[in-house]
Amino acid sequence: MNWLSFFATVIEILTDPLDLGRVKIRVDGVHGDNIVDADLPYAQVVLPTTGGGKSGVGENPLMLPGARCVGFFIDGNLCELPIVIGTVPHVEVPTNGQITEGSE
């Protein structure tokens, strides 16, 4: 198989029409700023083997929008079927609004 690995940012977590716990992601180097959020792909999320894995039994992913994640495309260079295998810790930069309001 020709899997293509990636780093990405989680964009949405609540809109999965199939209610499978998938997340919308923006993949670095694949989905530029010219692609609107609505057109981004949903990614399946790998969960621990202790999670059941069928018919709503088990765990749900708990990633938040803005989380950095790592994964791979199971369709290789087509880059249409992403799988997230984990998150990468990072420090977010405050927005201009947070800076001007004195928030931390």
Number of C-alpha atoms within 10 A of each C-alpha: 6 10 15 15 17 18 19 22 20 21 19 20 17 13 12 14 9 7 9 16 20 24 27 24 26 26 23 11 9 12 17 10 8 6 11 10 14 9 10 17 18 25 24 18 19 15 16 11 9 8 12 12 14 8 7 12 9 13 14 15 15 9 17 14 15 15 17 22 21 17 22 20 19 17 14 15 11 10 18 14 14 27 20 24 15 16 16 11 9 10 7 9 8 10 10 9 9 11 11 8 8 8 9 7
